[in-house]
Amino acid sequence: MSGSENNNLEIVIQTKDLARALGFASSVVEKRNVMMELGNIKLVAKGGTLEIGATDMDLYLNQNIGAEIIREGGTTVSTQTLSEVIRKIPDDEITIKENVLANKLEIIGKNCHFELLTLPTEKFPEMEDIDTESSLSISCADLARIIEYTNFAMSSEETRYNLNGIYLHVKGAEFCSAATDGHRLAVASVPLSNKSEEFGVIVPSKTVTELLKITKDGQNIHSEMRIFLSSNKVKFECNNLVLISKLIDGVFPDYSTFIPADNESKLTVSKKLIASAIDRVATITVDKFRAVKLAIDNDSIKITASGEAKGAANEMVAFSDEKKDYCNFSGESLSVGFNPRYISDVFSSLTEEQVELYFKDEFSPVLIKTAQNPKDSFVIMPVKI
């Protein structure tokens, strides 16, 4: 029997197209997995496309990319190994073919040749579609923004499993994302072009990370994302990609009660100006008790901090009407302490140049907003200093 008769799947594909698809698949697959097949991705060549499947049993990603199909077939191969090989091959185009009898997948470039061990597709978990109960469409750009404006506030404490993700929900004519870890809250929303029934689901943090990666991708950012919901799963569809995820079975708190309604003192300031000053002063703080104090009076802000083993620091930020150094305050003088990482996380996520901080007193949460997206809200609990 000749070598060619031993081959099943055989394709010619653009290296960059495969590398991009593997970039999405790699972050779905668990790096340390007791089940070997879950460390693999499924490759199926059929009807002019290469289908790539990846899963960790909670999250399933399926992609279809164009390829020249010489021979149809399917196999599974180590995600990590294939990704590393493809990333290092300099050729624009490669040939991939399977040797069934040898249980190997051959990767052939102009001057290089690799043989990777395979497992049959029968061992790979099938992706089960969801029983759709409701659906909506949103631009990837809008979805990326509200995720990026909120995902930093997700909790990583396993005991607070209902906070280990973002709460995606429809509220009136708005599609909203919310996250909290009990110390801070982030809420962002975008208007919906078409009316959708109200719903709310908690999407796990790993899915959130993958979704942000997909929506911010250059080939997806200007596309529509279709979202389908069932009682325990959510499906995202965009271009040639389908992402299905289990949902967190829990109740997200009514966050509207945490957003201050009577914080009347308002500081409007250049985000870059205040963020850099806080960052410099926070250098002196220690991990066990990270806190800085803002003392605001009639013409400046004094930012101070002290660390048990590091000393002390302070910086003055003067009020100014200059755009790059804009800083103005309306209200009674006050002092408030907070964890500098919590406020820097908010500032890092925002794209706006100016931020608005609303205060009540030193014991009450700080509310952060922007003029460009006034419905977005960020709440930080104060720290006693």
Secondary structure as UniProt FT lines:
FT   HELIX           3..6
FT   STRAND          7..14
FT   HELIX           15..28
FT   HELIX           36..39
FT   STRAND          40..46
FT   TURN            47..48
FT   STRAND          49..55
FT   STRAND          59..66
FT   STRAND          68..71
FT   STRAND          73..78
FT   HELIX           79..88
FT   STRAND          93..99
FT   TURN            100..103
FT   STRAND          104..108
FT   STRAND          113..119
FT   HELIX           121..123
FT   STRAND          134..139
FT   HELIX           140..148
FT   TURN            149..150
FT   HELIX           151..153
FT   HELIX           158..163
FT   STRAND          165..171
FT   TURN            172..173
FT   STRAND          174..180
FT   STRAND          184..191
FT   STRAND          200..204
FT   HELIX           205..215
FT   TURN            218..222
FT   STRAND          224..229
FT   STRAND          233..238
FT   TURN            239..240
FT   STRAND          241..246
FT   HELIX           255..258
FT   STRAND          265..270
FT   HELIX           271..282
FT   TURN            283..284
FT   TURN            287..288
FT   STRAND          292..296
FT   STRAND          300..307
FT   TURN            308..310
FT   STRAND          311..318
FT   TURN            324..325
FT   STRAND          327..330
FT   STRAND          334..338
FT   HELIX           340..349
FT   STRAND          354..359
FT   TURN            362..363
FT   STRAND          366..369
FT   TURN            374..375
FT   STRAND          377..380
//
